[in-house]
């Protein structure tokens, strides 16, 4: 039976089972739908600002929307999720499960890569094994463990080989995935770009150069055309894509413009059709000037500062807690940004998967009261006027990140006498610094991979590949395990609340705000949909005659 027939069985399962399809976050509409009477432009091309140069176009070597924005156009997954939160066929035409642990996927007949070679179940097996193989060193290697794919955790721990992963090709067009326990949001996780199959033939033929133009073959609606580093990436329509008949755009260009001001200026000059964001200082004037071209919507993401808990003095919870308390998050959200962002008193945004979290008691204090508590903690840790705390605050190049860092450093200086030295690096360099553990405090963010709190909370599990603060707490890990075992939504929420309380008490990260998505979109761009995950799929778009 397919997942659309098994929602009614969820009450018999663990893992927040009463939540039905709310677990499956709205991603986008299902291919471009041009309303009757809309006249299309002769030239169907879109220019998008992507904000930064991607670290790679290898789905197994990346970890952010900078890359996923592009990869979601180049590659297709087994399934996709529509705006109603329903799983829809993509490379897989159908699937079934009898026990919610063993899933069988039937690939769409005749699907091929952009070079015309067949996409097979073995390509999927190869891709998932490569993702989790420690030799790949993927930032997302823990993802299959979080999905509870059989033997994934043991493979990550080096106890089993990657070929022991619970996935196998039954034949060229049939794939079997085995979990070690039922997981109610399995299909929602399955739609993530890191699980889209890549061509085994490409990797074996070209090695590390398989992602270069001319080498990379696509399964998605677009194929890579050109890549000029730090200038632009272009992709053109993939005529072999299984749903090419419902694609309208013929060419998409991605620009790596980090400056929000430059992004807006080029938009106003007609050089960009969709911006990456809207700079806070320009927001009010642009809203007045451009009206409906300003798009603002909430989405599931949190902005935070991560502290290297393995490096003194950030291995001292008193230091981490003091730095957390001394930032006025309301000022960051309302004054520094002021576009609808909300102060973050816990890591997970409210309404993720239908859950709402109780704010910690610190949220009810005045900022002066929080500052006093922070001073006491720092003094206990050995810091004060005669021995001031000084550290480096790292962020990737961006006007917005710089503004927030300046504000945070000013608060720490004023409220605690702490000196935060601002450092910026380009996106790829900052990621390397994070994963090498050679930072002290670094700005980061997490955008939900699927609509359920574990997408945020798992990143701080002991040993998780995205746990760059190297935080480890047995009570925290147990709370997340309890959430997985719970059979009632209230019990799941209670376990997640306990996990959030541990993060408040231990402060390995400092949540600053929960996001809204802000973009400028030209009025002639049709098919644009705001998404809780902030993905904009080019296959959904079309250019109206103007």
C-alpha positions as CSV (number, residue, x, y, z in Angstrom):
1,X,0.0,0.0,0.0
2,X,1.2,3.5,-0.7
3,X,1.9,6.2,1.9
4,X,-1.3,8.0,0.8
5,X,-3.2,4.9,2.2
6,X,-1.1,4.5,5.3
7,X,-1.7,7.9,7.1
8,X,-4.7,6.4,8.9
9,X,-2.3,3.7,10.4
10,X,0.0,6.3,12.1
11,X,-1.7,6.0,15.5
12,X,-0.3,2.5,15.7
13,X,3.3,3.7,15.2
14,X,5.9,5.4,17.4
15,X,7.7,8.6,16.4
16,X,5.1,11.3,16.8
17,X,2.7,9.2,14.8
18,X,-0.4,11.2,15.4
19,X,0.9,14.1,13.2
20,X,-0.1,12.7,9.9
21,X,1.1,14.6,6.8
22,X,1.9,17.7,8.7
23,X,5.4,16.2,9.0
24,X,5.9,16.7,5.2
25,X,6.9,20.3,4.7
26,X,5.4,22.2,1.7
27,X,8.2,22.4,-0.8
28,X,6.7,23.8,-4.0
29,X,4.1,23.4,-6.5
30,X,4.3,20.3,-8.7
31,X,5.8,21.6,-12.0
32,X,4.9,24.8,-13.8
33,X,1.2,25.5,-14.2
34,X,0.4,28.4,-16.5
35,X,-3.1,29.8,-15.9
36,X,-5.4,30.0,-18.9
37,X,-5.2,33.3,-20.7
38,X,-1.6,34.1,-19.6
39,X,0.6,34.9,-22.6
40,X,4.1,33.7,-22.2
41,X,7.2,35.7,-23.3
42,X,9.1,34.4,-26.3
43,X,12.3,34.3,-24.2
44,X,11.9,31.9,-21.3
45,X,15.0,32.7,-19.2
46,X,15.4,33.6,-15.5
47,X,18.3,35.2,-13.7
48,X,18.5,34.4,-9.9
49,X,20.9,35.7,-7.3
50,X,22.2,32.8,-5.2
51,X,24.0,34.9,-2.6
52,X,27.3,33.0,-2.6
53,X,29.6,30.9,-4.7
54,X,28.6,27.2,-4.1
55,X,31.2,25.1,-2.3
56,X,30.5,22.3,-4.8
57,X,27.9,20.9,-7.0
58,X,28.4,17.4,-5.6
59,X,25.3,16.6,-3.5
60,X,27.4,14.7,-1.1
61,X,29.9,17.5,-0.4
62,X,27.5,20.3,0.5
63,X,25.3,21.4,3.3
64,X,23.4,24.6,2.6
65,X,20.7,26.3,0.5
66,X,23.6,28.0,-1.4
67,X,24.2,24.6,-3.1
68,X,20.7,23.0,-2.7
69,X,19.1,25.9,-4.7
70,X,21.1,24.8,-7.7
71,X,21.1,21.0,-7.1
72,X,17.3,21.0,-6.8
73,X,17.2,22.2,-10.4
74,X,19.9,19.7,-11.6
75,X,18.8,16.6,-9.8
76,X,15.5,14.8,-9.1
77,X,14.8,12.7,-6.1
78,X,12.8,9.5,-5.8
79,X,9.8,11.6,-4.7
80,X,8.9,15.3,-4.2
81,X,6.6,17.0,-1.8
82,X,3.8,19.2,-3.0
83,X,2.3,22.3,-1.4
84,X,-0.3,20.2,0.5
85,X,2.5,18.3,2.1
86,X,1.8,15.2,0.1
87,X,4.4,12.9,-1.3
88,X,4.3,12.8,-5.1
89,X,6.0,10.6,-7.6
90,X,9.2,11.9,-9.2
91,X,11.9,9.4,-10.3
92,X,9.9,6.8,-8.4
93,X,6.5,6.2,-10.0
94,X,5.1,4.4,-7.0
95,X,6.0,2.9,-3.7
96,X,4.6,0.6,-1.0
97,X,5.2,-0.6,2.5
98,X,3.4,-3.2,4.7
99,X,5.1,-2.5,8.0
100,X,6.5,1.1,7.7
101,X,10.0,-0.4,7.9
102,X,10.5,-2.0,4.5
103,X,9.8,0.3,1.6
104,X,9.8,-0.7,-2.0
105,X,10.1,2.0,-4.7
106,X,9.4,1.4,-8.4
107,X,11.3,3.7,-10.7
108,X,9.5,5.4,-13.5
109,X,9.8,3.4,-16.7
110,X,12.2,4.8,-19.2
111,X,13.8,7.5,-17.0
112,X,17.2,8.6,-18.3
113,X,20.1,10.9,-17.4
114,X,20.6,14.0,-19.5
115,X,23.1,12.0,-21.7
116,X,20.3,9.5,-22.5
117,X,21.7,6.6,-20.4
118,X,19.2,4.9,-18.1
119,X,18.7,5.9,-14.4
120,X,18.7,2.6,-12.5
121,X,18.0,1.5,-9.0
122,X,21.8,0.7,-8.7
123,X,22.5,4.5,-9.2
124,X,20.4,5.1,-6.1
125,X,22.2,2.4,-4.1
126,X,25.6,3.7,-5.2
127,X,24.6,7.3,-4.3
128,X,23.3,6.5,-0.8
129,X,26.4,4.3,0.0
130,X,28.7,7.1,-1.2
131,X,26.8,9.7,0.9
132,X,27.4,7.7,4.1
133,X,30.8,6.3,3.3
134,X,33.3,7.9,5.8
135,X,35.8,8.3,2.8
136,X,33.4,10.8,1.3
137,X,33.4,12.9,4.4
138,X,30.0,14.3,3.6
139,X,28.6,17.0,5.9
140,X,25.3,15.1,5.5
141,X,26.6,11.6,6.3
142,X,24.5,11.5,9.5
143,X,21.3,12.1,7.5
144,X,20.7,8.4,6.7
145,X,21.3,7.6,10.4
146,X,18.6,10.2,11.3
147,X,16.3,8.4,8.8
148,X,17.0,5.1,10.6
149,X,18.1,3.4,7.5
150,X,19.3,-0.1,8.6
151,X,23.0,-0.1,9.6
152,X,23.5,3.6,8.9
153,X,24.6,4.4,12.4
154,X,27.0,1.5,12.5
155,X,28.5,2.6,9.1
156,X,28.9,6.1,10.4
157,X,30.7,4.8,13.5
158,X,33.0,2.7,11.3
159,X,31.7,-0.6,12.6
160,X,30.3,-1.7,9.3
161,X,31.1,-1.1,5.6
162,X,28.9,1.2,3.4
163,X,27.7,-1.8,1.4
164,X,25.8,-3.0,4.5
165,X,23.4,0.0,4.3
166,X,19.8,-1.0,4.3
167,X,19.2,-0.3,0.6
168,X,19.4,-2.7,-2.4
169,X,18.3,-2.9,-6.0
170,X,15.9,-5.8,-6.5
171,X,16.2,-5.2,-10.2
172,X,17.1,-2.3,-12.6
173,X,13.9,-0.5,-11.8
174,X,13.0,-1.6,-8.2
175,X,14.6,-0.4,-5.0
176,X,14.1,-1.7,-1.5
177,X,14.9,0.5,1.6
178,X,14.9,-1.1,5.1
179,X,14.7,0.9,8.3
180,X,15.6,-0.2,11.7
181,X,12.4,1.1,13.1
182,X,9.2,2.8,11.7
183,X,9.6,6.5,11.0
184,X,6.5,8.5,10.4
185,X,8.3,11.3,8.6
186,X,10.4,9.1,6.4
187,X,9.0,10.3,3.1
188,X,9.4,13.9,4.1
189,X,13.1,13.2,4.7
190,X,13.4,11.3,1.5
191,X,12.8,14.4,-0.6
192,X,16.0,16.0,0.5
193,X,18.5,16.9,-2.3
194,X,21.4,14.9,-0.7
195,X,19.4,11.7,-1.4
196,X,18.9,12.5,-5.1
197,X,20.8,9.8,-7.1
198,X,23.9,10.8,-9.0
199,X,25.4,8.9,-11.9
200,X,27.7,6.2,-10.9
201,X,29.2,6.2,-14.4
202,X,30.1,9.9,-14.0
203,X,31.8,9.5,-10.7
204,X,33.8,6.5,-11.8
205,X,34.8,8.1,-15.1
206,X,35.7,11.6,-14.0
207,X,36.5,11.3,-10.3
208,X,36.5,14.6,-8.4
209,X,35.9,16.4,-11.7
210,X,32.5,14.8,-12.4
211,X,30.6,18.0,-11.4
212,X,32.3,20.1,-14.1
213,X,30.3,21.3,-17.2
214,X,30.5,18.6,-19.8
215,X,31.0,15.9,-17.2
216,X,27.9,16.2,-15.0
217,X,24.8,14.4,-16.2
218,X,21.5,15.5,-14.7
219,X,18.3,13.8,-13.7
220,X,16.4,17.0,-13.0
221,X,14.6,19.6,-15.2
222,X,17.9,21.4,-16.0
223,X,21.4,20.4,-16.9
224,X,24.7,22.3,-16.1
225,X,25.8,24.4,-19.1
226,X,28.6,26.8,-17.8
227,X,30.3,27.5,-14.5
228,X,32.5,30.6,-14.2
229,X,33.7,30.7,-10.6
230,X,32.7,33.7,-8.6
231,X,30.8,35.0,-11.7
232,X,27.9,32.8,-12.7
233,X,26.5,29.3,-13.2
234,X,24.1,28.6,-16.1
235,X,21.8,25.6,-16.6
236,X,19.7,24.8,-19.6
237,X,16.5,22.8,-19.9
238,X,17.0,19.1,-19.8
239,X,15.0,17.6,-22.6
240,X,15.3,14.1,-21.2
241,X,13.8,15.0,-17.8
242,X,10.8,12.8,-17.2
243,X,8.5,15.8,-16.7
244,X,10.0,18.1,-19.3
245,X,6.6,18.6,-20.8
246,X,5.7,20.7,-17.8
247,X,8.9,22.7,-17.7
248,X,8.7,26.2,-19.3
249,X,12.0,28.0,-18.5
250,X,14.7,27.2,-21.0
251,X,17.7,28.7,-19.2
252,X,18.4,29.7,-15.6
253,X,21.4,31.8,-14.5
254,X,22.6,31.8,-10.8
255,X,24.7,34.7,-9.6
256,X,26.9,34.6,-6.5
257,X,26.4,38.2,-5.3
258,X,27.0,38.4,-1.5
259,X,26.2,42.1,-1.3
260,X,22.5,42.7,-0.7
261,X,22.8,46.3,-1.9
262,X,24.4,45.1,-5.2
263,X,21.7,42.4,-5.5
264,X,19.0,45.1,-5.2
265,X,20.8,47.5,-7.6
266,X,21.1,44.9,-10.3
267,X,17.5,43.9,-9.8
268,X,16.4,47.5,-10.3
269,X,18.6,47.7,-13.3
270,X,16.8,44.7,-14.8
271,X,19.8,42.3,-14.6
272,X,18.2,40.0,-11.9
273,X,14.7,38.6,-11.9
274,X,14.7,37.1,-8.3
275,X,16.9,38.4,-5.5
276,X,18.4,36.2,-2.8
277,X,17.2,38.5,0.0
278,X,16.3,42.1,0.8
279,X,18.8,44.1,2.9
280,X,17.2,45.3,6.2
281,X,18.2,49.0,5.7
282,X,16.4,49.0,2.3
283,X,13.4,47.0,3.2
284,X,10.9,49.8,4.1
285,X,11.8,52.0,1.1
286,X,11.6,49.0,-1.3
287,X,8.3,47.9,0.1
288,X,6.9,51.4,-0.5
289,X,8.6,51.7,-4.0
290,X,8.0,48.2,-5.4
291,X,4.9,47.0,-3.5
292,X,3.9,43.5,-4.6
293,X,7.4,42.8,-5.9
294,X,8.5,42.5,-2.2
295,X,7.8,38.9,-1.0
296,X,7.9,38.2,2.7
297,X,6.9,34.8,4.2
298,X,7.9,32.8,7.3
299,X,10.0,29.7,6.8
300,X,11.5,27.1,9.1
301,X,15.0,28.4,9.8
302,X,17.1,29.7,12.8
303,X,20.1,32.0,12.8
304,X,22.6,31.3,15.5
305,X,26.1,31.7,16.8
306,X,27.9,28.3,17.4
307,X,30.6,28.1,20.0
308,X,33.5,25.6,19.8
309,X,32.8,23.6,23.0
310,X,36.1,21.8,22.6
311,X,38.2,25.0,22.9
312,X,38.7,26.9,26.1
313,X,37.0,29.0,27.4
314,X,34.0,27.8,25.4
315,X,34.3,24.4,27.1
316,X,33.0,26.2,30.2
317,X,29.2,26.3,30.2
318,X,29.3,29.5,32.3
319,X,31.0,31.4,29.5
320,X,28.6,30.1,26.9
321,X,25.6,30.9,29.0
322,X,26.8,34.4,29.8
323,X,27.3,35.2,26.1
324,X,23.9,33.9,25.3
325,X,22.2,36.0,28.1
326,X,24.0,39.2,27.1
327,X,22.6,39.5,23.6
328,X,19.3,41.4,23.3
329,X,17.6,39.2,20.7
330,X,14.6,41.5,20.4
331,X,16.9,44.3,19.2
332,X,18.5,42.0,16.6
333,X,15.1,40.8,15.3
334,X,13.2,44.1,15.5
335,X,15.8,46.8,15.0
336,X,18.8,45.4,13.2
337,X,16.6,43.4,10.8
338,X,13.0,44.5,11.2
339,X,11.4,42.5,8.4
340,X,9.2,40.2,10.6
341,X,11.9,38.0,12.1
342,X,11.2,36.9,15.7
343,X,13.6,36.6,18.6
344,X,14.8,33.0,19.1
345,X,14.6,31.7,22.7
346,X,14.9,28.1,21.5
347,X,16.5,26.5,18.5
348,X,13.4,25.1,16.8
349,X,11.0,27.6,15.3
350,X,7.4,27.3,16.7
351,X,4.9,25.4,14.5
352,X,7.6,23.1,13.2
353,X,5.7,19.8,12.6
354,X,2.8,21.3,14.6
355,X,4.8,21.8,17.8
356,X,5.0,25.0,19.9
357,X,7.7,25.3,22.5
358,X,7.6,27.0,25.9
359,X,10.1,29.8,26.2
360,X,12.8,29.5,28.9
361,X,12.5,31.6,32.1
362,X,15.3,33.9,30.8
363,X,12.9,35.2,28.2
364,X,10.7,36.7,30.9
365,X,13.5,38.6,32.4
366,X,14.5,42.2,31.5
367,X,17.7,42.6,29.5
368,X,19.2,44.3,32.6
369,X,18.4,41.2,34.7
370,X,19.9,38.9,32.0
371,X,23.0,41.1,31.9
372,X,23.5,40.8,35.7
373,X,23.2,37.1,35.6
374,X,25.7,37.0,32.7
375,X,28.2,39.1,34.7
376,X,28.0,36.7,37.6
377,X,28.6,33.7,35.4
378,X,31.6,35.3,33.7
379,X,33.1,36.3,37.0
380,X,32.7,32.7,38.3
381,X,34.5,31.6,35.1
382,X,37.4,33.9,35.9
383,X,36.7,36.8,33.6
384,X,36.2,40.4,34.5
385,X,37.7,43.9,34.1
386,X,41.2,42.7,35.1
387,X,40.9,39.6,32.9
388,X,38.5,40.4,30.0
389,X,37.2,37.7,27.7
390,X,38.4,38.2,24.1
391,X,37.6,35.9,21.2
392,X,37.1,35.9,17.4
393,X,33.6,36.0,15.9
394,X,33.6,34.6,12.4
395,X,31.0,35.1,9.8
396,X,30.8,34.6,6.0
397,X,31.0,37.7,3.8
398,X,27.6,39.5,3.8
399,X,26.4,42.9,4.7
400,X,23.6,41.4,6.8
401,X,25.9,39.1,8.7
402,X,28.3,42.0,9.3
403,X,25.5,44.2,10.7
404,X,24.4,41.4,13.1
405,X,27.9,40.7,14.2
406,X,28.6,44.4,14.9
407,X,25.4,44.6,17.0
408,X,26.2,41.4,18.9
409,X,29.8,42.5,19.6
410,X,28.6,45.9,20.7
411,X,26.2,44.2,23.2
412,X,28.9,42.0,24.6
413,X,31.2,44.9,25.0
414,X,28.6,47.2,26.7
415,X,26.9,44.5,28.8
416,X,29.9,42.4,29.8
417,X,33.1,44.1,28.8
418,X,33.8,41.3,26.4
419,X,35.9,41.9,23.2
420,X,34.6,40.1,20.2
421,X,37.0,40.6,17.2
422,X,35.1,40.4,14.0
423,X,36.4,38.2,11.2
424,X,34.9,37.4,7.8
425,X,35.7,34.7,5.3
426,X,34.1,33.7,2.0
427,X,31.4,31.0,2.3
428,X,33.6,28.0,1.2
429,X,36.5,29.1,3.4
430,X,34.2,29.5,6.5
431,X,32.8,26.1,6.0
432,X,36.3,24.6,6.0
433,X,37.1,26.5,9.1
434,X,34.0,25.2,10.9
435,X,34.6,21.6,10.0
436,X,38.2,21.8,10.9
437,X,37.2,23.1,14.3
438,X,39.6,26.0,14.1
439,X,37.1,28.7,15.1
440,X,36.0,30.1,18.4
441,X,32.5,31.5,17.7
442,X,31.0,31.3,14.2
443,X,27.7,32.5,12.7
444,X,25.6,29.8,11.2
445,X,22.0,29.0,10.4
446,X,19.9,25.9,9.9
447,X,17.1,25.6,7.5
448,X,14.7,22.7,8.0
449,X,15.4,19.7,5.8
450,X,11.8,18.5,6.5
451,X,8.9,19.7,8.7
452,X,9.7,18.1,12.1
453,X,11.7,19.3,15.1
454,X,14.3,16.6,14.7
455,X,15.7,18.4,11.6
456,X,17.0,21.1,14.0
457,X,17.7,19.1,17.1
458,X,19.6,16.2,15.5
459,X,22.3,18.6,14.4
460,X,23.5,18.8,18.1
461,X,23.3,15.1,18.8
462,X,26.6,13.5,19.9
463,X,28.6,12.6,16.8
464,X,26.2,14.1,14.2
465,X,28.2,15.2,11.2
466,X,26.6,18.7,11.3
467,X,27.5,19.1,15.0
468,X,30.3,21.6,14.4
469,X,30.2,22.8,18.1
470,X,31.1,19.2,19.0
471,X,28.4,19.4,21.7
472,X,27.8,16.1,23.6
473,X,25.2,15.7,26.4
474,X,23.7,12.3,27.4
475,X,20.5,13.9,28.7
476,X,20.0,15.7,25.4
477,X,20.6,12.5,23.3
478,X,18.2,10.6,25.5
479,X,15.5,13.2,25.1
480,X,15.7,12.8,21.3
481,X,15.6,9.0,21.7
482,X,12.5,9.3,23.8
483,X,10.9,11.4,21.1
484,X,11.5,8.7,18.6
485,X,10.0,6.0,20.8
486,X,6.9,8.0,21.9
487,X,3.5,6.9,20.6
488,X,1.6,10.1,21.5
489,X,2.1,13.5,20.1
490,X,2.0,15.1,23.6
491,X,4.9,12.8,24.7
492,X,6.9,13.6,21.6
493,X,6.5,17.3,22.4
494,X,7.5,16.8,26.0
495,X,10.7,15.0,24.9
496,X,11.5,17.8,22.4
497,X,10.8,20.4,25.1
498,X,13.3,18.7,27.4
499,X,15.9,18.7,24.6
500,X,15.4,22.4,24.1
501,X,15.8,23.0,27.9
502,X,19.1,21.2,27.8
503,X,20.2,23.6,25.0
504,X,19.1,26.6,27.0
505,X,21.0,25.3,30.1
506,X,24.2,24.3,28.2
507,X,24.1,27.0,25.4
508,X,26.4,25.3,22.8
509,X,24.7,27.7,20.4
510,X,23.2,31.1,20.8
511,X,19.9,31.3,18.8
512,X,19.4,34.9,17.6
513,X,16.2,34.9,15.5
514,X,13.8,32.8,13.5
515,X,13.7,33.7,9.8
516,X,11.4,35.2,7.4
517,X,12.0,34.9,3.7
518,X,12.4,38.2,1.9
519,X,12.9,38.5,-1.9
520,X,12.3,40.8,-4.8
521,X,10.5,39.1,-7.6
522,X,9.8,40.7,-11.0
523,X,6.1,41.0,-11.7
524,X,6.5,39.1,-15.0
525,X,7.8,36.0,-13.2
526,X,4.9,33.5,-12.9
527,X,4.7,30.4,-10.7
528,X,6.7,31.9,-7.8
529,X,5.5,30.3,-4.5
530,X,6.7,31.1,-1.0
531,X,7.9,27.9,0.8
532,X,8.4,27.0,4.4
533,X,11.8,25.7,3.3
534,X,12.6,28.7,1.1
535,X,13.3,26.6,-2.0
536,X,12.4,28.2,-5.3
537,X,12.4,25.6,-8.0
538,X,13.0,27.0,-11.5
539,X,10.8,24.2,-13.0
540,X,7.8,25.9,-11.4
541,X,8.5,29.3,-13.0
542,X,7.6,30.9,-16.3
543,X,8.1,34.4,-17.8
544,X,4.9,36.3,-18.7
545,X,5.0,38.5,-21.8
546,X,5.9,42.1,-20.7
